[in-house]
């Protein structure tokens, strides 16, 4: 059984040290988790940015974070640790406006509506702005039935739940999306692995 991640003052202190380094390099620190693993600790640092994260980016951040942790006095100055720097996986919940913006064009499942009466919908993220997210919501239907075109729906931030990107194995038809690209140009979101993983 794996040990539970630590959410103690050491992890908080490390996040305070690592966040400015990550931000200075042009990334967002999405998560920092310290998990005990025998006599070592696993320090997992998750970074992201609008243009995505490549393996070279992961290496750059890893070098900067490793050097900073090695310079720390106390627990991580001499205690062994394993550093893992990665980008968020497709299963990361979309909770911040930047998460939604970075997933424009992808299919997501999300609860929308006022608290207590929210409904679960599946839709493609069309636009993200200060007011909320615009989705091309797919109409529910029976298996094998002809699909109806999606409906454009603007969801304000207070009525938007935590979203999950849906894995797609085939190219979607942009002409079938509400507000899709008229010429069908653009990369298939399913072809983008998010880098760094």
SELO-961709 format. One line per 10 residues: number of its first residue (from 1); for each residue x, y, z of N, C-alpha, C. Coordinates in nm, 3 decimals. Example, Ala and Ser with C-alpha at 12.3 -4.5 7.8 and 13.67 -1.06 7.14 Angstrom:
SELO-961709
1> 1.319,-0.569,0.780,1.230,-0.450,0.780,1.320,-0.330,0.780 ~ 1.285,-0.225,0.708,1.367,-0.106,0.714,1.290,0.003,0.787;
//
This chain:
SELO-961709
1> 0.084,-0.118,0.000,0.000,0.000,0.000,0.088,0.125,0.000 ~ 0.062,0.220,-0.088,0.144,0.340,-0.100,0.118,0.433,0.017 ~ 0.222,0.503,0.056,0.208,0.600,0.164,0.129,0.721,0.115 ~ 0.058,0.783,0.207,-0.021,0.901,0.172,0.071,1.021,0.152 ~ 0.038,1.110,0.058,0.118,1.230,0.040,0.117,1.315,0.167 ~ 0.229,1.382,0.194,0.237,1.468,0.312,0.188,1.607,0.278 ~ 0.106,1.661,0.363,0.066,1.801,0.352,0.105,1.868,0.482 ~ 0.235,1.870,0.508,0.286,1.924,0.633,0.365,2.051,0.606 ~ 0.419,2.111,0.712,0.495,2.236,0.694,0.615,2.222,0.601 ~ 0.678,2.103,0.593,0.793,2.086,0.505,0.748,2.100,0.359;
11> 0.637,2.034,0.323,0.587,2.043,0.185,0.546,2.187,0.154 ~ 0.483,2.254,0.252,0.442,2.393,0.231,0.565,2.482,0.212 ~ 0.668,2.459,0.292,0.792,2.536,0.280,0.858,2.512,0.145 ~ 0.859,2.385,0.103,0.918,2.352,-0.027,0.841,2.419,-0.140 ~ 0.707,2.418,-0.131,0.626,2.483,-0.235,0.657,2.632,-0.241 ~ 0.676,2.694,-0.123,0.711,2.835,-0.119,0.846,2.864,-0.184 ~ 0.938,2.770,-0.175,1.069,2.784,-0.237,1.063,2.757,-0.388 ~ 0.988,2.653,-0.425,0.986,2.607,-0.564,0.900,2.696,-0.654 ~ 0.787,2.746,-0.603,0.694,2.825,-0.686,0.762,2.943,-0.754 ~ 0.840,3.026,-0.684,0.904,3.139,-0.754,1.003,3.094,-0.862;
21> 1.073,2.983,-0.840,1.166,2.931,-0.942,1.090,2.889,-1.067 ~ 0.980,2.818,-1.045,0.899,2.769,-1.156,0.837,2.886,-1.232 ~ 0.784,2.984,-1.158,0.722,3.100,-1.223,0.824,3.184,-1.297 ~ 0.945,3.199,-1.241,1.051,3.275,-1.309,1.090,3.210,-1.441 ~ 1.077,3.079,-1.450,1.108,3.007,-1.574,0.992,3.010,-1.673 ~ 0.878,3.070,-1.634,0.764,3.084,-1.725,0.659,2.977,-1.713 ~ 0.655,2.906,-1.600,0.558,2.798,-1.581,0.471,2.828,-1.459 ~ 0.362,2.753,-1.446,0.278,2.757,-1.327,0.305,2.631,-1.247 ~ 0.320,2.645,-1.115,0.332,2.529,-1.027,0.191,2.481,-0.998 ~ 0.153,2.368,-1.056,0.018,2.316,-1.039,0.006,2.234,-0.911;
31> 0.116,2.167,-0.872,0.108,2.081,-0.755,0.249,2.047,-0.708 ~ 0.266,2.038,-0.576,0.390,1.986,-0.519,0.348,1.891,-0.407 ~ 0.388,1.766,-0.419,0.349,1.663,-0.322,0.475,1.593,-0.275 ~ 0.486,1.576,-0.144,0.597,1.501,-0.085,0.540,1.374,-0.026 ~ 0.591,1.259,-0.072,0.542,1.129,-0.026,0.658,1.050,0.033 ~ 0.648,1.008,0.160,0.754,0.925,0.218,0.762,0.791,0.145 ~ 0.884,0.744,0.122,0.905,0.615,0.057,1.027,0.550,0.123 ~ 1.005,0.487,0.239,1.116,0.430,0.315,1.201,0.541,0.374 ~ 1.333,0.532,0.351,1.423,0.635,0.403,1.432,0.756,0.311 ~ 1.370,0.745,0.198,1.369,0.855,0.101,1.232,0.922,0.099;
41> 1.226,1.034,0.032,1.099,1.099,0.003,1.089,1.120,-0.147 ~ 0.969,1.109,-0.198,0.946,1.140,-0.339,0.885,1.279,-0.344 ~ 0.951,1.369,-0.414,0.904,1.506,-0.431,0.852,1.517,-0.573 ~ 0.721,1.529,-0.586,0.658,1.535,-0.720,0.615,1.679,-0.747 ~ 0.669,1.736,-0.852,0.642,1.874,-0.891,0.571,1.872,-1.026 ~ 0.451,1.927,-1.031,0.372,1.930,-1.155,0.369,2.074,-1.205 ~ 0.415,2.095,-1.329,0.420,2.228,-1.388,0.342,2.230,-1.520 ~ 0.297,2.348,-1.557,0.224,2.364,-1.683,0.241,2.508,-1.730 ~ 0.206,2.532,-1.855,0.199,2.667,-1.912,0.110,2.663,-2.035 ~ 0.074,2.781,-2.083,-0.023,2.789,-2.194,0.023,2.716,-2.319;
51> 0.151,2.716,-2.348,0.201,2.652,-2.470,0.233,2.506,-2.451 ~ 0.206,2.452,-2.331,0.235,2.312,-2.303,0.376,2.295,-2.249 ~ 0.408,2.173,-2.211,0.536,2.141,-2.149,0.602,2.028,-2.228 ~ 0.725,2.051,-2.270,0.801,1.951,-2.345,0.898,1.879,-2.251 ~ 0.962,1.776,-2.301,1.063,1.705,-2.222,1.181,1.797,-2.188 ~ 1.217,1.886,-2.280,1.324,1.982,-2.252,1.283,2.076,-2.139 ~ 1.156,2.117,-2.139,1.105,2.203,-2.031,1.114,2.133,-1.897 ~ 1.075,2.005,-1.895,1.079,1.927,-1.772,1.223,1.918,-1.721 ~ 1.318,1.897,-1.812,1.459,1.888,-1.772,1.508,2.020,-1.715 ~ 1.468,2.131,-1.778,1.509,2.264,-1.731,1.457,2.291,-1.589;
61> 1.329,2.264,-1.568,1.269,2.286,-1.436,1.330,2.191,-1.334 ~ 1.353,2.068,-1.374,1.409,1.969,-1.284,1.547,2.012,-1.233 ~ 1.631,2.065,-1.321,1.765,2.110,-1.280,1.754,2.225,-1.179 ~ 1.665,2.321,-1.206,1.652,2.437,-1.117,1.597,2.396,-0.981 ~ 1.496,2.310,-0.980,1.435,2.267,-0.854,1.532,2.180,-0.775 ~ 1.603,2.090,-0.842,1.699,2.003,-0.774,1.808,2.084,-0.706 ~ 1.860,2.185,-0.776,1.966,2.269,-0.718,1.914,2.344,-0.596 ~ 1.790,2.393,-0.602,1.732,2.465,-0.488,1.711,2.372,-0.369 ~ 1.661,2.251,-0.395,1.640,2.156,-0.285,1.772,2.112,-0.223 ~ 1.874,2.097,-0.305,2.005,2.057,-0.253,2.065,2.165,-0.162;
71> 2.028,2.290,-0.188,2.079,2.401,-0.107,2.002,2.421,0.023 ~ 1.887,2.354,0.036,1.805,2.371,0.157,1.878,2.315,0.278 ~ 1.869,2.386,0.387,1.919,2.332,0.514,1.812,2.241,0.571 ~ 1.851,2.149,0.655,1.752,2.067,0.725,1.717,1.942,0.650 ~ 1.586,1.910,0.649,1.539,1.779,0.603,1.584,1.742,0.463 ~ 1.575,1.834,0.367,1.610,1.798,0.230,1.751,1.841,0.192 ~ 1.823,1.903,0.284,1.961,1.939,0.255,2.050,1.816,0.248 ~ 2.025,1.716,0.336,2.110,1.597,0.339,2.031,1.468,0.324 ~ 1.901,1.469,0.352,1.821,1.347,0.341,1.801,1.313,0.193 ~ 1.801,1.182,0.161,1.781,1.144,0.020,1.636,1.168,-0.026;
81> 1.624,1.210,-0.149,1.492,1.229,-0.208,1.499,1.196,-0.356 ~ 1.384,1.166,-0.412,1.371,1.144,-0.556,1.283,1.256,-0.608 ~ 1.332,1.330,-0.705,1.256,1.441,-0.762,1.189,1.396,-0.891 ~ 1.058,1.417,-0.900,0.982,1.391,-1.023,0.921,1.521,-1.069 ~ 0.960,1.568,-1.187,0.899,1.688,-1.246,0.821,1.641,-1.367 ~ 0.697,1.682,-1.376,0.609,1.635,-1.483,0.506,1.742,-1.519 ~ 0.436,1.719,-1.628,0.322,1.804,-1.664,0.195,1.734,-1.619 ~ 0.085,1.808,-1.608,-0.040,1.745,-1.565,-0.087,1.642,-1.667 ~ -0.144,1.535,-1.621,-0.200,1.434,-1.710,-0.339,1.474,-1.756 ~ -0.391,1.399,-1.850,-0.524,1.428,-1.904,-0.632,1.409,-1.797;
91> -0.600,1.335,-1.690,-0.700,1.311,-1.586,-0.704,1.421,-1.481 ~ -0.619,1.524,-1.496,-0.619,1.635,-1.401,-0.752,1.710,-1.409 ~ -0.820,1.733,-1.297,-0.946,1.807,-1.303,-0.923,1.952,-1.346 ~ -1.015,2.006,-1.422,-1.008,2.146,-1.465,-1.079,2.229,-1.360 ~ -1.002,2.303,-1.281,-1.060,2.379,-1.170,-1.032,2.528,-1.178 ~ -0.930,2.568,-1.251,-0.890,2.708,-1.262,-0.917,2.758,-1.404 ~ -0.942,2.890,-1.420,-0.961,2.942,-1.556,-0.848,2.905,-1.651 ~ -0.723,2.903,-1.603,-0.610,2.868,-1.691,-0.619,2.723,-1.738 ~ -0.673,2.633,-1.653,-0.690,2.493,-1.694,-0.788,2.484,-1.811 ~ -0.898,2.558,-1.799,-0.998,2.557,-1.906,-0.941,2.617,-2.033;
101> -0.870,2.731,-2.020,-0.812,2.797,-2.137,-0.716,2.705,-2.211 ~ -0.636,2.630,-2.136,-0.537,2.541,-2.197,-0.601,2.419,-2.262 ~ -0.728,2.397,-2.237,-0.797,2.282,-2.296,-0.903,2.323,-2.397 ~ -0.892,2.444,-2.450,-0.983,2.488,-2.555,-0.972,2.391,-2.673 ~ -1.087,2.347,-2.722,-1.091,2.252,-2.832,-1.109,2.108,-2.788 ~ -1.092,2.082,-2.660,-1.105,1.944,-2.610,-1.247,1.917,-2.561 ~ -1.280,1.790,-2.561,-1.409,1.743,-2.511,-1.397,1.722,-2.361 ~ -1.493,1.777,-2.284,-1.489,1.765,-2.138,-1.624,1.720,-2.084 ~ -1.621,1.657,-1.967,-1.743,1.627,-1.892,-1.740,1.716,-1.769 ~ -1.853,1.781,-1.740,-1.857,1.878,-1.631,-2.001,1.895,-1.582;
111> -2.015,1.922,-1.453,-2.145,1.956,-1.396,-2.164,2.106,-1.411 ~ -2.277,2.148,-1.468,-2.305,2.291,-1.487,-2.442,2.325,-1.430 ~ -2.454,2.447,-1.383,-2.580,2.496,-1.330,-2.566,2.541,-1.186 ~ -2.674,2.596,-1.132,-2.672,2.644,-0.993,-2.651,2.529,-0.895 ~ -2.592,2.560,-0.781,-2.569,2.460,-0.677,-2.701,2.393,-0.640 ~ -2.700,2.262,-0.629,-2.820,2.187,-0.594,-2.901,2.141,-0.714 ~ -2.881,2.204,-0.829,-2.956,2.161,-0.948,-2.865,2.153,-1.071 ~ -2.738,2.125,-1.049,-2.643,2.114,-1.160,-2.670,1.986,-1.239 ~ -2.644,1.992,-1.368,-2.658,1.875,-1.454,-2.523,1.840,-1.515 ~ -2.501,1.712,-1.536,-2.376,1.664,-1.596,-2.390,1.673,-1.748;
121> -2.294,1.741,-1.812,-2.296,1.753,-1.958,-2.159,1.715,-2.013 ~ -2.159,1.682,-2.142,-2.034,1.659,-2.215,-2.034,1.759,-2.329 ~ -1.925,1.832,-2.343,-1.918,1.932,-2.448,-1.775,1.969,-2.479 ~ -1.757,2.032,-2.595,-1.625,2.077,-2.637,-1.606,2.221,-2.591 ~ -1.487,2.251,-2.536,-1.456,2.387,-2.489,-1.431,2.474,-2.612 ~ -1.517,2.574,-2.631,-1.504,2.663,-2.746,-1.429,2.791,-2.712 ~ -1.468,2.854,-2.600,-1.407,2.981,-2.561,-1.399,2.988,-2.410 ~ -1.300,3.063,-2.362,-1.283,3.087,-2.219,-1.253,3.235,-2.203 ~ -1.331,3.303,-2.117,-1.307,3.445,-2.093,-1.333,3.478,-1.946 ~ -1.335,3.604,-1.912,-1.353,3.645,-1.774,-1.488,3.610,-1.717;
131> -1.588,3.588,-1.803,-1.723,3.557,-1.756,-1.744,3.408,-1.732 ~ -1.673,3.324,-1.807,-1.692,3.180,-1.793,-1.642,3.105,-1.914 ~ -1.706,2.991,-1.941,-1.664,2.901,-2.047,-1.781,2.879,-2.143 ~ -1.753,2.882,-2.273,-1.854,2.850,-2.373,-1.826,2.709,-2.423 ~ -1.930,2.624,-2.413,-1.920,2.484,-2.452,-2.009,2.455,-2.571 ~ -1.969,2.361,-2.655,-2.057,2.302,-2.756,-2.107,2.173,-2.692 ~ -2.226,2.179,-2.631,-2.278,2.068,-2.552,-2.342,1.964,-2.643 ~ -2.298,1.840,-2.625,-2.353,1.729,-2.704,-2.488,1.689,-2.649 ~ -2.582,1.664,-2.739,-2.715,1.620,-2.698,-2.709,1.472,-2.663 ~ -2.768,1.435,-2.546,-2.768,1.292,-2.513,-2.855,1.216,-2.613;
141> -2.817,1.095,-2.640,-2.894,1.015,-2.735,-2.874,0.867,-2.712 ~ -2.957,0.789,-2.779,-2.945,0.643,-2.768,-2.831,0.594,-2.855 ~ -2.765,0.486,-2.812,-2.659,0.428,-2.897,-2.715,0.390,-3.033 ~ -2.642,0.426,-3.136,-2.683,0.393,-3.273,-2.776,0.495,-3.336 ~ -2.832,0.586,-3.254,-2.922,0.688,-3.309,-2.840,0.797,-3.375 ~ -2.901,0.867,-3.469,-2.831,0.976,-3.537,-2.803,1.087,-3.438 ~ -2.679,1.133,-3.440,-2.638,1.238,-3.347,-2.692,1.373,-3.391 ~ -2.742,1.446,-3.293,-2.786,1.583,-3.320,-2.667,1.677,-3.303 ~ -2.668,1.790,-3.373,-2.555,1.883,-3.358,-2.550,1.939,-3.216 ~ -2.431,1.971,-3.168,-2.418,2.025,-3.033,-2.480,2.164,-3.022;
151> -2.513,2.200,-2.899,-2.573,2.330,-2.869,-2.470,2.417,-2.798 ~ -2.458,2.539,-2.844,-2.365,2.634,-2.782,-2.423,2.681,-2.648 ~ -2.342,2.672,-2.542,-2.389,2.709,-2.409,-2.279,2.784,-2.334 ~ -2.310,2.906,-2.289,-2.216,2.984,-2.211,-2.244,2.958,-2.064 ~ -2.142,2.913,-1.990,-2.158,2.877,-1.850,-2.074,2.974,-1.766 ~ -2.138,3.054,-1.678,-2.061,3.145,-1.593,-1.978,3.068,-1.490 ~ -1.866,3.126,-1.450,-1.775,3.059,-1.356,-1.845,3.005,-1.233 ~ -1.935,3.081,-1.168,-1.997,3.027,-1.045,-2.082,2.902,-1.069 ~ -2.124,2.877,-1.194,-2.207,2.761,-1.224,-2.130,2.649,-1.294 ~ -1.998,2.661,-1.294,-1.914,2.562,-1.362,-1.844,2.475,-1.259;
161> -1.869,2.345,-1.266,-1.804,2.251,-1.174,-1.663,2.218,-1.222 ~ -1.605,2.120,-1.157,-1.472,2.071,-1.194,-1.487,1.983,-1.318 ~ -1.415,2.017,-1.425,-1.426,1.942,-1.550,-1.322,1.833,-1.563 ~ -1.351,1.736,-1.649,-1.258,1.628,-1.681,-1.249,1.615,-1.833 ~ -1.126,1.617,-1.885,-1.106,1.599,-2.028,-1.141,1.456,-2.064 ~ -1.212,1.439,-2.173,-1.251,1.307,-2.223,-1.153,1.264,-2.332 ~ -1.103,1.144,-2.320,-1.008,1.094,-2.419,-1.083,1.061,-2.547 ~ -1.032,1.112,-2.658,-1.093,1.087,-2.789,-0.993,1.009,-2.874 ~ -1.042,0.906,-2.939,-0.955,0.822,-3.021,-0.965,0.853,-3.169 ~ -1.062,0.933,-3.209,-1.077,0.969,-3.349,-1.088,1.119,-3.365;
171> -1.060,1.165,-3.484,-1.069,1.309,-3.512,-1.215,1.350,-3.511 ~ -1.243,1.461,-3.440,-1.380,1.511,-3.439,-1.406,1.593,-3.565 ~ -1.533,1.611,-3.597,-1.573,1.687,-3.715,-1.597,1.831,-3.673 ~ -1.504,1.925,-3.705,-1.520,2.062,-3.662,-1.649,2.125,-3.715 ~ -1.696,2.080,-3.834,-1.819,2.138,-3.889,-1.941,2.095,-3.811 ~ -1.929,1.988,-3.732,-2.041,1.943,-3.651,-2.047,2.012,-3.517 ~ -1.944,2.090,-3.481,-1.942,2.160,-3.354,-2.005,2.297,-3.367 ~ -2.075,2.338,-3.262,-2.127,2.473,-3.260,-2.010,2.567,-3.244 ~ -1.988,2.653,-3.342,-1.878,2.748,-3.334,-1.745,2.690,-3.375 ~ -1.744,2.574,-3.440,-1.619,2.510,-3.481,-1.552,2.587,-3.593;
181> -1.430,2.554,-3.624,-1.354,2.618,-3.729,-1.419,2.591,-3.864 ~ -1.449,2.694,-3.942,-1.519,2.671,-4.069,-1.437,2.594,-4.171 ~ -1.305,2.605,-4.164,-1.225,2.534,-4.263,-1.175,2.400,-4.213 ~ -1.208,2.366,-4.087,-1.167,2.237,-4.033,-1.019,2.231,-3.999 ~ -0.950,2.347,-4.004,-0.807,2.347,-3.975,-0.783,2.333,-3.826 ~ -0.663,2.291,-3.793,-0.625,2.281,-3.652,-0.594,2.139,-3.615 ~ -0.516,2.126,-3.510,-0.475,1.993,-3.466,-0.584,1.925,-3.389 ~ -0.589,1.794,-3.399,-0.682,1.714,-3.320,-0.633,1.712,-3.176 ~ -0.717,1.757,-3.080,-0.672,1.759,-2.942,-0.628,1.623,-2.893 ~ -0.682,1.514,-2.947,-0.645,1.381,-2.900,-0.502,1.347,-2.938;
191> -0.445,1.419,-3.037,-0.309,1.392,-3.078,-0.206,1.458,-2.988 ~ -0.250,1.548,-2.898,-0.159,1.620,-2.810,-0.150,1.550,-2.677 ~ -0.034,1.495,-2.643,-0.023,1.419,-2.519,0.010,1.508,-2.400 ~ 0.017,1.640,-2.417,0.041,1.729,-2.307,0.188,1.743,-2.274 ~ 0.274,1.671,-2.345,0.418,1.682,-2.325,0.461,1.628,-2.191 ~ 0.588,1.618,-2.171,0.651,1.594,-2.044,0.609,1.471,-1.968 ~ 0.524,1.388,-2.019,0.477,1.272,-1.942,0.550,1.148,-1.984;
//
